[in-house]
């Protein structure tokens, strides 16, 4: 693992835009056609709708690892420098990082979507592509790279993962009683690609003045149809390794220049379900009050023929630079011994191809619980509280959001909201314009704060959502 490559990957992920799963600001919007993606029991206030192409686009980042944590204005001129620059003190740089520094990007691109009411039910069909990307960088990684000292370090659970899949879903919801509505959605998941790189454990025993000891456990997985690591490259063991392992001369490891994908295709299959329910308490003695709950993306994807790689997991011992001479002399110059140390570190981290296997992943389930209160004396104004929790191992997060939504006319509704959760405080907004036959939707769960000169968000929590679809038939909207 090279530090500059890791930092480049972090910067790329932080500076790129991605598509978010759904705008939570729209959870209580009756005229939001894609409400069934937030809660499978959600109804729609039009007879039917369809969307095609770019009907539902959401761009967002989420996490506690920010661009401004890694990059700083250049104190000696224009441009940016990383936190490793000598002008940035260790105290200042490390104060920005948390115990676990996370960055997540989730995408949904709906290629085709439509919904229609049939007697007492509302049915939907959606075909789209989704992507899930995440990075988890422990604090100790930044400490080692910025402020290396003679003490013990342990870096564990450092990982970067990405998976993409196509999704075809059919949803059904209906009123069971006057006050209870339930819904469900069955989804076929088609795996397009999966990759994960793990630094499971890195132990650095640097406390001894006489000898440093380093051990590492790293692996990689790639689940892309017809992916191969390609021909390996041959590397020569360092002189120190050969001295301690008589007969060892060379070893083979992955040559990343030889990675190849011959006619990519379907990498896996899976199933998913969404479940939801809404309870209207108006008929139970509390006018205007609704409670709802929905859990989405319960399911799995089974990836076949996954390319595996793992490092040798051996131990590196370094007992210092010995017999250094200023004059030339093979093995005695400081540059020679430094090169040898770097070669030995490369031996430690080198990944070697393993037999292909299979892997099961999950889309990451999301639980939404909502409470909505519509003023009985003025039904155009409603207030809501929404709790959202996403379950995905190291990338689990939660958020609570309160909102006020105003629906002054059949063709227009708007709302504002505030959220607090795992990644701080946010302010959101939503505007929905839907005259007959056309629906334009704009939303943002997080107001855009500071940006770079290139309009790249310096904070990871920023998003904008845009949706265009085409309602058909008369409205079912019943607020007065």
JOPEQUI-V523403 format. One record per backbone hydrogen bond with DSSP energy under -0.5 kcal/mol. CO is the residue of the C=O (numbers start at 0). NH is the residue of the N-H. If there is no record, write none. Layout:
CO | NH
CO | NH
This chain:
1 | 5
2 | 6
3 | 7
4 | 8
5 | 9
6 | 10
7 | 11
8 | 12
9 | 13
10 | 14
11 | 15
17 | 19
17 | 59
21 | 23
22 | 25
23 | 26
25 | 28
27 | 29
28 | 31
29 | 44
30 | 32
31 | 34
33 | 36
34 | 37
34 | 38
38 | 41
44 | 475
44 | 476
46 | 116
47 | 471
48 | 114
49 | 469
50 | 112
51 | 53
54 | 467
55 | 109
56 | 465
57 | 19
58 | 463
60 | 461
61 | 103
63 | 65
65 | 68
65 | 69
66 | 69
66 | 70
69 | 82
71 | 80
73 | 76
78 | 73
80 | 71
81 | 84
84 | 87
86 | 88
88 | 92
89 | 93
90 | 94
92 | 95
93 | 96
98 | 138
99 | 101
100 | 136
101 | 63
101 | 64
102 | 134
103 | 61
104 | 132
106 | 130
107 | 109
108 | 110
108 | 128
109 | 54
110 | 52
111 | 126
112 | 50
113 | 124
114 | 48
115 | 122
117 | 120
119 | 174
120 | 117
121 | 172
122 | 115
123 | 170
124 | 113
125 | 168
126 | 110
126 | 111
127 | 166
128 | 108
129 | 164
130 | 106
131 | 162
132 | 104
133 | 160
134 | 102
135 | 137
135 | 158
136 | 100
137 | 140
137 | 141
138 | 141
138 | 142
139 | 143
140 | 144
141 | 145
142 | 146
148 | 150
150 | 205
152 | 203
153 | 155
154 | 201
156 | 158
157 | 198
158 | 135
159 | 196
160 | 133
161 | 194
162 | 131
163 | 191
163 | 192
164 | 129
165 | 189
166 | 127
167 | 187
168 | 125
169 | 185
170 | 123
171 | 183
172 | 121
173 | 181
178 | 279
179 | 175
179 | 176
180 | 277
181 | 173
182 | 275
183 | 171
184 | 273
185 | 169
186 | 188
186 | 271
187 | 167
188 | 190
188 | 269
189 | 165
190 | 266
190 | 267
192 | 163
193 | 222
194 | 161
195 | 220
196 | 159
197 | 199
197 | 218
198 | 157
199 | 156
200 | 216
201 | 154
201 | 203
202 | 204
202 | 214
203 | 152
203 | 205
204 | 212
211 | 317
212 | 204
213 | 315
214 | 202
216 | 199
216 | 200
217 | 310
218 | 197
219 | 308
220 | 195
221 | 223
221 | 306
223 | 226
225 | 261
227 | 259
232 | 234
232 | 252
234 | 250
237 | 241
238 | 242
239 | 243
240 | 244
244 | 247
248 | 236
250 | 234
252 | 232
253 | 255
254 | 257
255 | 258
259 | 227
260 | 262
264 | 224
266 | 303
267 | 190
268 | 301
269 | 188
270 | 299
271 | 186
272 | 297
273 | 184
274 | 294
275 | 182
276 | 292
277 | 180
277 | 279
278 | 280
278 | 290
279 | 282
280 | 283
280 | 285
281 | 284
285 | 288
287 | 373
288 | 280
289 | 371
290 | 278
291 | 369
292 | 276
293 | 367
294 | 274
295 | 365
296 | 298
297 | 272
299 | 270
300 | 302
300 | 360
301 | 268
302 | 358
305 | 356
306 | 221
307 | 353
308 | 219
309 | 351
313 | 215
314 | 316
315 | 213
317 | 211
328 | 331
328 | 332
331 | 324
332 | 336
333 | 337
334 | 338
335 | 339
336 | 340
337 | 341
338 | 342
339 | 343
340 | 344
341 | 345
342 | 346
343 | 347
344 | 348
345 | 349
347 | 312
349 | 311
350 | 253
351 | 309
353 | 307
356 | 305
358 | 302
360 | 300
364 | 390
365 | 295
365 | 367
366 | 388
367 | 293
368 | 386
369 | 291
370 | 384
371 | 289
372 | 382
374 | 377
377 | 380
379 | 406
380 | 374
381 | 404
382 | 372
383 | 402
384 | 370
385 | 400
386 | 368
387 | 398
388 | 366
388 | 390
389 | 391
389 | 396
390 | 364
391 | 394
392 | 395
396 | 389
397 | 421
398 | 387
399 | 419
400 | 385
401 | 417
402 | 383
403 | 415
404 | 381
405 | 413
408 | 411
410 | 433
411 | 408
412 | 431
413 | 405
414 | 429
415 | 403
416 | 427
417 | 401
418 | 425
419 | 399
420 | 423
423 | 420
425 | 418
426 | 446
427 | 416
428 | 443
429 | 414
430 | 441
431 | 412
431 | 433
432 | 439
434 | 437
438 | 468
439 | 432
440 | 466
441 | 430
442 | 464
443 | 428
445 | 462
449 | 457
449 | 458
451 | 454
454 | 456
455 | 451
457 | 67
459 | 461
461 | 60
463 | 58
464 | 442
465 | 56
466 | 440
468 | 438
468 | 470
469 | 49
471 | 47
473 | 46
